[in-house]
Amino acid sequence: MLLLSTADPVTEIAFDSGFNSLRSFYRVFKKEYGMTPNEFRRSLLEGMPKNESAR
């Protein structure tokens, strides 16, 4: 998943994933995962050890 494997902005990931609008990406993502892409990324990074999240 690009949100985990890159530091690319969510906007870039949305368009690279084939979405024509950021709004559509957020709507589909939130329906699937129950949170926004930014919240998802933040929650996973907070759970990582400090030396892992710096990558």
PDB file of N, CA, C and O in Angstrom:
ATOM      1  N   MET A   1       0.846  -1.169   0.000  1.00  0.00           N
ATOM      2  CA  MET A   1       0.000   0.000   0.000  1.00  0.00           C
ATOM      3  C   MET A   1       0.896   1.239   0.000  1.00  0.00           C
ATOM      4  O   MET A   1       1.822   1.357   0.802  1.00  0.00           O
ATOM      5  N   LEU A   2       0.600   2.143  -0.907  1.00  0.00           N
ATOM      6  CA  LEU A   2       1.439   3.325  -1.084  1.00  0.00           C
ATOM      7  C   LEU A   2       1.463   4.239   0.136  1.00  0.00           C
ATOM      8  O   LEU A   2       2.466   4.908   0.385  1.00  0.00           O
ATOM      9  N   LEU A   3       0.378   4.276   0.893  1.00  0.00           N
ATOM     10  CA  LEU A   3       0.371   5.123   2.087  1.00  0.00           C
ATOM     11  C   LEU A   3       1.412   4.679   3.103  1.00  0.00           C
ATOM     12  O   LEU A   3       1.875   5.476   3.919  1.00  0.00           O
ATOM     13  N   LEU A   4       1.772   3.419   3.051  1.00  0.00           N
ATOM     14  CA  LEU A   4       2.753   2.880   3.988  1.00  0.00           C
ATOM     15  C   LEU A   4       4.156   2.835   3.411  1.00  0.00           C
ATOM     16  O   LEU A   4       5.136   3.010   4.135  1.00  0.00           O
ATOM     17  N   SER A   5       4.254   2.602   2.117  1.00  0.00           N
ATOM     18  CA  SER A   5       5.562   2.358   1.522  1.00  0.00           C
ATOM     19  C   SER A   5       6.245   3.602   0.954  1.00  0.00           C
ATOM     20  O   SER A   5       7.413   3.545   0.572  1.00  0.00           O
ATOM     21  N   THR A   6       5.521   4.730   0.895  1.00  0.00           N
ATOM     22  CA  THR A   6       6.130   5.963   0.397  1.00  0.00           C
ATOM     23  C   THR A   6       5.756   7.129   1.306  1.00  0.00           C
ATOM     24  O   THR A   6       4.837   7.037   2.121  1.00  0.00           O
ATOM     25  N   ALA A   7       6.476   8.204   1.150  1.00  0.00           N
ATOM     26  CA  ALA A   7       6.140   9.435   1.861  1.00  0.00           C
ATOM     27  C   ALA A   7       5.425  10.400   0.919  1.00  0.00           C
ATOM     28  O   ALA A   7       5.266  11.580   1.235  1.00  0.00           O
ATOM     29  N   ASP A   8       4.992   9.894  -0.242  1.00  0.00           N
ATOM     30  CA  ASP A   8       4.294  10.739  -1.213  1.00  0.00           C
ATOM     31  C   ASP A   8       3.036  11.323  -0.589  1.00  0.00           C
ATOM     32  O   ASP A   8       2.405  10.689   0.257  1.00  0.00           O
ATOM     33  N   PRO A   9       2.672  12.529  -1.003  1.00  0.00           N
ATOM     34  CA  PRO A   9       1.441  13.131  -0.497  1.00  0.00           C
ATOM     35  C   PRO A   9       0.217  12.299  -0.898  1.00  0.00           C
ATOM     36  O   PRO A   9       0.231  11.610  -1.918  1.00  0.00           O
ATOM     37  N   VAL A  10      -0.819  12.373  -0.099  1.00  0.00           N
ATOM     38  CA  VAL A  10      -2.043  11.627  -0.377  1.00  0.00           C
ATOM     39  C   VAL A  10      -2.605  12.013  -1.749  1.00  0.00           C
ATOM     40  O   VAL A  10      -3.129  11.160  -2.464  1.00  0.00           O
ATOM     41  N   THR A  11      -2.501  13.265  -2.110  1.00  0.00           N
ATOM     42  CA  THR A  11      -2.994  13.717  -3.416  1.00  0.00           C
ATOM     43  C   THR A  11      -2.328  12.949  -4.543  1.00  0.00           C
ATOM     44  O   THR A  11      -3.001  12.472  -5.457  1.00  0.00           O
ATOM     45  N   GLU A  12      -1.025  12.828  -4.484  1.00  0.00           N
ATOM     46  CA  GLU A  12      -0.281  12.111  -5.524  1.00  0.00           C
ATOM     47  C   GLU A  12      -0.674  10.633  -5.553  1.00  0.00           C
ATOM     48  O   GLU A  12      -0.833  10.051  -6.626  1.00  0.00           O
ATOM     49  N   ILE A  13      -0.826  10.039  -4.394  1.00  0.00           N
ATOM     50  CA  ILE A  13      -1.218   8.631  -4.310  1.00  0.00           C
ATOM     51  C   ILE A  13      -2.605   8.434  -4.907  1.00  0.00           C
ATOM     52  O   ILE A  13      -2.836   7.459  -5.623  1.00  0.00           O
ATOM     53  N   ALA A  14      -3.529   9.343  -4.623  1.00  0.00           N
ATOM     54  CA  ALA A  14      -4.887   9.240  -5.154  1.00  0.00           C
ATOM     55  C   ALA A  14      -4.879   9.237  -6.678  1.00  0.00           C
ATOM     56  O   ALA A  14      -5.508   8.383  -7.303  1.00  0.00           O
ATOM     57  N   PHE A  15      -4.174  10.183  -7.271  1.00  0.00           N
ATOM     58  CA  PHE A  15      -4.145  10.277  -8.728  1.00  0.00           C
ATOM     59  C   PHE A  15      -3.361   9.125  -9.350  1.00  0.00           C
ATOM     60  O   PHE A  15      -3.736   8.628 -10.411  1.00  0.00           O
ATOM     61  N   ASP A  16      -2.286   8.698  -8.708  1.00  0.00           N
ATOM     62  CA  ASP A  16      -1.522   7.549  -9.200  1.00  0.00           C
ATOM     63  C   ASP A  16      -2.343   6.261  -9.140  1.00  0.00           C
ATOM     64  O   ASP A  16      -2.091   5.321  -9.894  1.00  0.00           O
ATOM     65  N   SER A  17      -3.322   6.227  -8.242  1.00  0.00           N
ATOM     66  CA  SER A  17      -4.168   5.049  -8.079  1.00  0.00           C
ATOM     67  C   SER A  17      -5.359   5.057  -9.037  1.00  0.00           C
ATOM     68  O   SER A  17      -6.178   4.138  -9.021  1.00  0.00           O
ATOM     69  N   GLY A  18      -5.452   6.081  -9.861  1.00  0.00           N
ATOM     70  CA  GLY A  18      -6.497   6.113 -10.878  1.00  0.00           C
ATOM     71  C   GLY A  18      -7.721   6.937 -10.540  1.00  0.00           C
ATOM     72  O   GLY A  18      -8.679   6.963 -11.313  1.00  0.00           O
ATOM     73  N   PHE A  19      -7.709   7.608  -9.405  1.00  0.00           N
ATOM     74  CA  PHE A  19      -8.846   8.458  -9.056  1.00  0.00           C
ATOM     75  C   PHE A  19      -8.728   9.783  -9.786  1.00  0.00           C
ATOM     76  O   PHE A  19      -7.637  10.333  -9.929  1.00  0.00           O
ATOM     77  N   ASN A  20      -9.878  10.294 -10.250  1.00  0.00           N
ATOM     78  CA  ASN A  20      -9.883  11.567 -10.961  1.00  0.00           C
ATOM     79  C   ASN A  20     -10.052  12.755 -10.029  1.00  0.00           C
ATOM     80  O   ASN A  20      -9.843  13.901 -10.426  1.00  0.00           O
ATOM     81  N   SER A  21     -10.434  12.474  -8.786  1.00  0.00           N
ATOM     82  CA  SER A  21     -10.568  13.561  -7.821  1.00  0.00           C
ATOM     83  C   SER A  21     -10.148  13.071  -6.441  1.00  0.00           C
ATOM     84  O   SER A  21     -10.318  11.903  -6.093  1.00  0.00           O
ATOM     85  N   LEU A  22      -9.606  13.982  -5.682  1.00  0.00           N
ATOM     86  CA  LEU A  22      -9.188  13.674  -4.318  1.00  0.00           C
ATOM     87  C   LEU A  22     -10.404  13.358  -3.456  1.00  0.00           C
ATOM     88  O   LEU A  22     -10.343  12.503  -2.573  1.00  0.00           O
ATOM     89  N   ARG A  23     -11.492  14.044  -3.716  1.00  0.00           N
ATOM     90  CA  ARG A  23     -12.727  13.817  -2.970  1.00  0.00           C
ATOM     91  C   ARG A  23     -13.217  12.380  -3.134  1.00  0.00           C
ATOM     92  O   ARG A  23     -13.635  11.753  -2.162  1.00  0.00           O
ATOM     93  N   SER A  24     -13.167  11.864  -4.343  1.00  0.00           N
ATOM     94  CA  SER A  24     -13.586  10.476  -4.599  1.00  0.00           C
ATOM     95  C   SER A  24     -12.685   9.500  -3.853  1.00  0.00           C
ATOM     96  O   SER A  24     -13.166   8.533  -3.261  1.00  0.00           O
ATOM     97  N   PHE A  25     -11.386   9.751  -3.881  1.00  0.00           N
ATOM     98  CA  PHE A  25     -10.444   8.884  -3.188  1.00  0.00           C
ATOM     99  C   PHE A  25     -10.736   8.853  -1.693  1.00  0.00           C
ATOM    100  O   PHE A  25     -10.791   7.780  -1.091  1.00  0.00           O
ATOM    101  N   TYR A  26     -10.923  10.026  -1.093  1.00  0.00           N
ATOM    102  CA  TYR A  26     -11.218  10.096   0.337  1.00  0.00           C
ATOM    103  C   TYR A  26     -12.518   9.360   0.672  1.00  0.00           C
ATOM    104  O   TYR A  26     -12.586   8.636   1.665  1.00  0.00           O
ATOM    105  N   ARG A  27     -13.544   9.546  -0.158  1.00  0.00           N
ATOM    106  CA  ARG A  27     -14.839   8.914   0.102  1.00  0.00           C
ATOM    107  C   ARG A  27     -14.727   7.393   0.064  1.00  0.00           C
ATOM    108  O   ARG A  27     -15.231   6.710   0.957  1.00  0.00           O
ATOM    109  N   VAL A  28     -14.073   6.862  -0.957  1.00  0.00           N
ATOM    110  CA  VAL A  28     -13.907   5.414  -1.086  1.00  0.00           C
ATOM    111  C   VAL A  28     -13.009   4.874   0.025  1.00  0.00           C
ATOM    112  O   VAL A  28     -13.304   3.833   0.612  1.00  0.00           O
ATOM    113  N   PHE A  29     -11.931   5.566   0.310  1.00  0.00           N
ATOM    114  CA  PHE A  29     -10.998   5.116   1.348  1.00  0.00           C
ATOM    115  C   PHE A  29     -11.692   5.081   2.703  1.00  0.00           C
ATOM    116  O   PHE A  29     -11.562   4.105   3.443  1.00  0.00           O
ATOM    117  N   LYS A  30     -12.432   6.143   3.034  1.00  0.00           N
ATOM    118  CA  LYS A  30     -13.087   6.208   4.339  1.00  0.00           C
ATOM    119  C   LYS A  30     -14.162   5.131   4.463  1.00  0.00           C
ATOM    120  O   LYS A  30     -14.352   4.566   5.540  1.00  0.00           O
ATOM    121  N   LYS A  31     -14.856   4.847   3.381  1.00  0.00           N
ATOM    122  CA  LYS A  31     -15.874   3.787   3.407  1.00  0.00           C
ATOM    123  C   LYS A  31     -15.211   2.433   3.663  1.00  0.00           C
ATOM    124  O   LYS A  31     -15.752   1.604   4.394  1.00  0.00           O
ATOM    125  N   GLU A  32     -14.059   2.211   3.071  1.00  0.00           N
ATOM    126  CA  GLU A  32     -13.359   0.925   3.202  1.00  0.00           C
ATOM    127  C   GLU A  32     -12.666   0.758   4.554  1.00  0.00           C
ATOM    128  O   GLU A  32     -12.732  -0.313   5.157  1.00  0.00           O
ATOM    129  N   TYR A  33     -12.005   1.806   5.027  1.00  0.00           N
ATOM    130  CA  TYR A  33     -11.160   1.696   6.225  1.00  0.00           C
ATOM    131  C   TYR A  33     -11.707   2.412   7.460  1.00  0.00           C
ATOM    132  O   TYR A  33     -11.154   2.256   8.548  1.00  0.00           O
ATOM    133  N   GLY A  34     -12.772   3.189   7.317  1.00  0.00           N
ATOM    134  CA  GLY A  34     -13.372   3.859   8.460  1.00  0.00           C
ATOM    135  C   GLY A  34     -12.615   5.077   8.940  1.00  0.00           C
ATOM    136  O   GLY A  34     -12.897   5.593  10.022  1.00  0.00           O
ATOM    137  N   MET A  35     -11.662   5.547   8.156  1.00  0.00           N
ATOM    138  CA  MET A  35     -10.891   6.753   8.490  1.00  0.00           C
ATOM    139  C   MET A  35     -10.309   7.317   7.208  1.00  0.00           C
ATOM    140  O   MET A  35     -10.268   6.640   6.181  1.00  0.00           O
ATOM    141  N   THR A  36      -9.863   8.559   7.274  1.00  0.00           N
ATOM    142  CA  THR A  36      -9.275   9.183   6.087  1.00  0.00           C
ATOM    143  C   THR A  36      -7.878   8.607   5.842  1.00  0.00           C
ATOM    144  O   THR A  36      -7.285   8.011   6.741  1.00  0.00           O
ATOM    145  N   PRO A  37      -7.357   8.783   4.638  1.00  0.00           N
ATOM    146  CA  PRO A  37      -5.995   8.316   4.369  1.00  0.00           C
ATOM    147  C   PRO A  37      -4.964   8.920   5.318  1.00  0.00           C
ATOM    148  O   PRO A  37      -4.043   8.227   5.752  1.00  0.00           O
ATOM    149  N   ASN A  38      -5.108  10.191   5.641  1.00  0.00           N
ATOM    150  CA  ASN A  38      -4.159  10.837   6.569  1.00  0.00           C
ATOM    151  C   ASN A  38      -4.252  10.228   7.959  1.00  0.00           C
ATOM    152  O   ASN A  38      -3.229   9.983   8.598  1.00  0.00           O
ATOM    153  N   GLU A  39      -5.465   9.984   8.432  1.00  0.00           N
ATOM    154  CA  GLU A  39      -5.643   9.359   9.741  1.00  0.00           C
ATOM    155  C   GLU A  39      -5.057   7.945   9.746  1.00  0.00           C
ATOM    156  O   GLU A  39      -4.439   7.522  10.722  1.00  0.00           O
ATOM    157  N   PHE A  40      -5.260   7.226   8.647  1.00  0.00           N
ATOM    158  CA  PHE A  40      -4.735   5.868   8.511  1.00  0.00           C
ATOM    159  C   PHE A  40      -3.216   5.863   8.590  1.00  0.00           C
ATOM    160  O   PHE A  40      -2.625   5.080   9.334  1.00  0.00           O
ATOM    161  N   ARG A  41      -2.597   6.734   7.826  1.00  0.00           N
ATOM    162  CA  ARG A  41      -1.132   6.820   7.802  1.00  0.00           C
ATOM    163  C   ARG A  41      -0.599   7.207   9.178  1.00  0.00           C
ATOM    164  O   ARG A  41       0.355   6.604   9.670  1.00  0.00           O
ATOM    165  N   ARG A  42      -1.205   8.201   9.789  1.00  0.00           N
ATOM    166  CA  ARG A  42      -0.777   8.675  11.103  1.00  0.00           C
ATOM    167  C   ARG A  42      -0.913   7.570  12.153  1.00  0.00           C
ATOM    168  O   ARG A  42      -0.018   7.383  12.977  1.00  0.00           O
ATOM    169  N   SER A  43      -2.033   6.836  12.126  1.00  0.00           N
ATOM    170  CA  SER A  43      -2.247   5.791  13.133  1.00  0.00           C
ATOM    171  C   SER A  43      -1.217   4.675  13.001  1.00  0.00           C
ATOM    172  O   SER A  43      -0.777   4.118  14.007  1.00  0.00           O
ATOM    173  N   LEU A  44      -0.835   4.350  11.796  1.00  0.00           N
ATOM    174  CA  LEU A  44       0.167   3.304  11.601  1.00  0.00           C
ATOM    175  C   LEU A  44       1.557   3.787  11.985  1.00  0.00           C
ATOM    176  O   LEU A  44       2.337   3.030  12.564  1.00  0.00           O
ATOM    177  N   LEU A  45       1.876   5.033  11.670  1.00  0.00           N
ATOM    178  CA  LEU A  45       3.191   5.565  12.025  1.00  0.00           C
ATOM    179  C   LEU A  45       3.342   5.716  13.529  1.00  0.00           C
ATOM    180  O   LEU A  45       4.435   5.529  14.062  1.00  0.00           O
ATOM    181  N   GLU A  46       2.267   6.051  14.213  1.00  0.00           N
ATOM    182  CA  GLU A  46       2.334   6.191  15.672  1.00  0.00           C
ATOM    183  C   GLU A  46       2.584   4.850  16.342  1.00  0.00           C
ATOM    184  O   GLU A  46       3.147   4.798  17.435  1.00  0.00           O
ATOM    185  N   GLY A  47       2.173   3.773  15.700  1.00  0.00           N
ATOM    186  CA  GLY A  47       2.365   2.446  16.263  1.00  0.00           C
ATOM    187  C   GLY A  47       3.728   1.855  16.003  1.00  0.00           C
ATOM    188  O   GLY A  47       4.068   0.813  16.564  1.00  0.00           O
ATOM    189  N   MET A  48       4.524   2.506  15.152  1.00  0.00           N
ATOM    190  CA  MET A  48       5.859   1.996  14.815  1.00  0.00           C
ATOM    191  C   MET A  48       6.879   2.477  15.836  1.00  0.00           C
ATOM    192  O   MET A  48       6.720   3.544  16.430  1.00  0.00           O
ATOM    193  N   PRO A  49       7.917   1.694  16.034  1.00  0.00           N
ATOM    194  CA  PRO A  49       9.030   2.182  16.867  1.00  0.00           C
ATOM    195  C   PRO A  49       9.618   3.435  16.244  1.00  0.00           C
ATOM    196  O   PRO A  49       9.552   3.609  15.027  1.00  0.00           O
ATOM    197  N   LYS A  50      10.182   4.297  17.046  1.00  0.00           N
ATOM    198  CA  LYS A  50      10.697   5.592  16.575  1.00  0.00           C
ATOM    199  C   LYS A  50      11.671   5.453  15.409  1.00  0.00           C
ATOM    200  O   LYS A  50      11.600   6.230  14.456  1.00  0.00           O
ATOM    201  N   ASN A  51      12.574   4.483  15.464  1.00  0.00           N
ATOM    202  CA  ASN A  51      13.563   4.363  14.388  1.00  0.00           C
ATOM    203  C   ASN A  51      12.937   3.867  13.092  1.00  0.00           C
ATOM    204  O   ASN A  51      13.512   4.098  12.028  1.00  0.00           O
ATOM    205  N   GLU A  52      11.789   3.200  13.126  1.00  0.00           N
ATOM    206  CA  GLU A  52      11.115   2.721  11.934  1.00  0.00           C
ATOM    207  C   GLU A  52      10.360   3.832  11.235  1.00  0.00           C
ATOM    208  O   GLU A  52      10.335   3.871  10.004  1.00  0.00           O
ATOM    209  N   SER A  53       9.737   4.748  11.990  1.00  0.00           N
ATOM    210  CA  SER A  53       8.908   5.772  11.384  1.00  0.00           C
ATOM    211  C   SER A  53       9.738   6.852  10.686  1.00  0.00           C
ATOM    212  O   SER A  53       9.183   7.656   9.937  1.00  0.00           O
ATOM    213  N   ALA A  54      11.019   6.888  10.908  1.00  0.00           N
ATOM    214  CA  ALA A  54      11.882   7.892  10.284  1.00  0.00           C
ATOM    215  C   ALA A  54      12.261   7.521   8.860  1.00  0.00           C
ATOM    216  O   ALA A  54      12.871   8.326   8.157  1.00  0.00           O
ATOM    217  N   ARG A  55      11.917   6.331   8.428  1.00  0.00           N
ATOM    218  CA  ARG A  55      12.289   5.892   7.068  1.00  0.00           C
ATOM    219  C   ARG A  55      11.543   6.599   6.010  1.00  0.00           C
ATOM    220  O   ARG A  55      11.750   6.335   4.826  1.00  0.00           O
TER     221      ARG A  55
END
